[in-house]
Amino acid sequence: MRGKVLRMAAFLVLTALVAGSLPLRAAIKLYLKDGTYELVKSYELQGDRVRYYSLERSDWEEVPKSLVDFEATKRAQAEEKTQQENQLEQARKIENERFEIPQNNGYEIEKGIRLPTEPGVYAFDGLRVIHLIQSTGREITDKTRNAVAILMPAPLLKKETLIVLPGAKAAVRISNPQPRFFVEDSDPWASTAQLLPLEKRKDSRIVEKLRSGIGVGKSGEVREALPLSRTRLAAGLYELKPTRPLPTGEYALGELLGEKLNINVWDFGIEPTAVK
C-alpha cells in the first residue's frame, strides 16, 4: 500500500512540474520597446510592420517594426527554454531519487503495451507506439490566386494565404491505414482536435488556406477535417480514432484555438510500405 501511495505522489509531482513547465501549446512573449509584451502564437516581419496572432484577443494584429524589441523577445525565449530544461531535469531527479516508480508505468493501451508517461501525441499502429513530432506551419502568399483576385470585383475575394509545412513528406511514416492516436496533456485540446488531410506540393504540404472576402466565414480559414471518434481514457489522456481507413497520403493532427487552427501541428504520413 505504501508503494502505491508513493507512486501516486510521484505521478502528481511529475505531472505538475512537467505539464506546467512544458505546455504543448507554446506562447511567445513579443516584447515592445516600452517594456510591455504581447502573448502571441506566432509573429512575422512584413516590411516595416510586424504581424502577430494575439492569444489574448484570438486575432491577427500588426504593429510598426520600430516598436518591437526583437532582442528582448529572443532573450526571453532563450531564458524560458533554459528554465523549462532545468525544471524537467529537477523532475527527473525527483523520479530517480525519491520515489519508487516502475520503469514502464504508462497507460496500458493493449496487453503488455503502454504509453510513455511524458506529455505528447502518440500513434499506435497495432505493433508499436510512435511518438509524433510537432511541426510549425508558416504562411505563404498564393500569388496565382491573388493575381486572379485583382481582376475580380471587390469584395468577392481579396486575398488568399496558405499555411504550409516544409517538405513533401512528414518524417513519421505509419503503415496501418487506421491507427489510433493518444494525446497526453493537461490541456484537454484533444476533445476538439482535428484530423487534417494535407495537400501535397513539390516541396511542401498545405495545412489550410486563409481567405478574405464573401462566404469564407468569420475566421477566414478554409480546411478539410476528417471524422474522428474521441474517448477520454483518464485525466489528461484522450484516444482519437479515424472513423474510416485513411488513404495513402499526408496528414496532421491539429489543435483548435476557438475557430482558428494552431499552426503547430503533429504531422505524419500513411504509407502501406512504411518500414515497421
N, C-alpha and C positions, 0 to 999 in steps of 0.2 A: 504493500500500500504506500509505504514511504517513497519507494522508487517511482511510483505512478505520480505522486504529488510533485516530486522533484522534476519529472519530465514535463508535467503541465506547467509548472512555474518557469521552466526554461523556455518552453514554447511561447508563453506570453511575453517574457522579456525580449526574446529574439524578434518576435513579431513587431513589438513596439519600436525596437531600435531600428530594424531593417526597413520595415514598411514605412516608418515615419521619416527615415532619412533618405530613402531611395524610392520615391514615388515613380510609378510608371509614366504618369503624365507630368512631364517636366515643365516648370515655369522659368522664364528668363527675366531677370531684372534689367530693364533697359533704362540706364541712368541718364538723367538730363544734367546740364551744366549748373543748374541751380541747386543740385544736391538731392533732388527728388528722383523717384523712379516709377516706371510703369511695369506691372506684371504682364508679360506678353508670352504668347505661344511661339511666335517666330517674328523676325523682322528682316528687312532687306533695304538696301540703298538703291534709290531710283533718282539719279541725277542729284539735285540739291535737296531732295526730300528723303525721309526715312519712313517707310511704310511698315506698320506692325499690326498684329492681331492682338487686341486687348482682351485678356482673360476676364477682367472686371466687367467690361461692357459687351463682351461677345460680339465684337465687330472690328472691321479693319479701320485704322486711322492713320493719319500722317502728321509729321512734324518737320520743320526745317532741319536739315542736316546740321546746321550751325548750333542747334540747341542740344544735340546729343553728345554725351560724354562716352565715346567708344572705349577709351582706355579703362574707365571705371567699370563699364559694363563687362569687358573681358576679364578684368581683375576679379570682379565679384563672382563670375562663373568659375574661375580657377580656384578661388577660395572655397566656394561651395563644394566643388568636386573633391578637394582635399579633405574638407570636413566630413563628407559622406564616406570617403575611404577610411578615415580614422574611426568613424562610428561603426562601420562594418567590421573593421579589424577588432574593435573592442567587443562587438557581439560574438565574434568567433572565439575570442579568449574566454568569454563567459561560458560559451558552449563547451570548450575543451577543459576548462579548469574547475568549474563549479557545479556542473550538473551531470547526472547520469542519463545521457541521451543515446539511444541506439543509433548506429550509423545510418540506417535506412528506415526512418520513421515517417516518411511522407504518406499521403493518402493513397490507399490501395485501389487502383482502378481495375485491375484484373488479378486473379490469384497469383501472388508472387511478383506482381509488377506495381511499383509505387512511383508516385510523382516526387520530384525533388522538393525540399522544404522551402527553397528560396522563391520569393515572388517572381512571377514570369508568365509567359504564354507558352504552352506546350502542345504538341500534336502527338497522337498515338495512332500508329498505322497498323495495329494488330500484333506487332512484334516488338516494337521499341518505342520509347518516349523520346521525342525530338524537341529540343529547345528552339523555339522560333526566335529569329533575330529581328529587332526593331529597326526599321529603315525610315529615313526622313525624306518626305517629298519636297520638291521645290517647284516654284511657279515659273512657267514659261509662257510667252505670248504666242498664240496661234496666229501667225502673221497672215496665212492664207485666208482664214476666216475673217480676220479684221479687215483685210483688203476688200473682201466682198461686202462687209457691213458698211463700208464707206459709200457704196452705191445704193444702199437701201434707205428708204425714208425713215428718219428717226421718229419715235424711239423704238422701232421694231427690234433691232439688235444693235447694241452699242459696242460690245467688246466681248471677247472670249479668251480666258486664260486657262492653261492646263496645269494640273498638279501631276507631276511625273516622278517616278523613281528611276535612278540611273541604272543602266544595264538592261539588256533584253530578257534576262532571266534572273530569278531570285537565287540566292546561294543555297537555300534549303530546298531539297527535292523530295517529294513524297510519292511512293509508288501506289499506295492504296487510294482509289478514287473517292472513297467515303471515309476519311479519317475522322477521329474525334479530337476536339480541342478542349484544353483545360486552362482556365485563367485563374491564377492565384494572385490576388491583390486585395488590399483593404478597401480600395475604392470599387464599388460594385458596378463599374462601367460595362462589364460583360453582359449585364441584363439588357442592354440596348446595343450591344456591339453589332457591327455589320460585316458580312462576308462579301467581298467585292471582287468580281472578275476584272482583271486588268487588260486593257487594250495594248497589244504589243506594237512598238515602233522599232525601228532599226537598232537603236541603242538606248531605248528607254521603254517604260511601261506607264500608260496613262491611268491614274487613280480616279480622277474626276475632272469635270470641267466647271469653271466659274464663269457665268454669263451675266450680262446685264441687259435689260430690255423687257419686253412684254412676255408673260407666260412662263417665266423661269422660277417663280416663287420668291418668297421673302429672302431666303439665304442666297439665291442665285447659283446654288450648287447643283450640278447635274451629274448623277452617278447611278449605277445599277447595283442593287443589292440582292443577293440570293437568300432564299428562306433558310432559317436556322431553327432547330429546336434547342431550348435552353433549360438546363436543370441546375438548381442550386444544391450542391452536394454537401456543403458545410459553410461555416462563416468564412467569407473571403475566398470561396472556391466555387467556380461555375464550370459546367460541362456544356460545350456547344457542339452540335452535330448538324451537318448539312442534311436536308430532308431528302435529297436525291444525290446519286453519284455525280462527281464533278468531272467534266470532260478534261482531257489533257489541255493544260494552259497555265497561265499565271494568275495568282490570287493574292488577296491580303485581308487580314482581319483589322478592322478599324474601330476607333472609339468615337462616339458622338459627343460633341460638346453643345448641348441644345440641339439645334437643327444642323449645326456645322460639324464637319469631319476633322478630327485631329490629323494633321498631316504626318504625324509619326505613326506608322502602321507596321504590322507584323506580316511580312510577305513570304510567299512560298510558291513552289510550282508543283503541279500534279503531272507526273511523268511515269507511265507504267513500267518503263525500263530502268527507272532510277535504281542505283545500287543500294541494297539493303545493308 
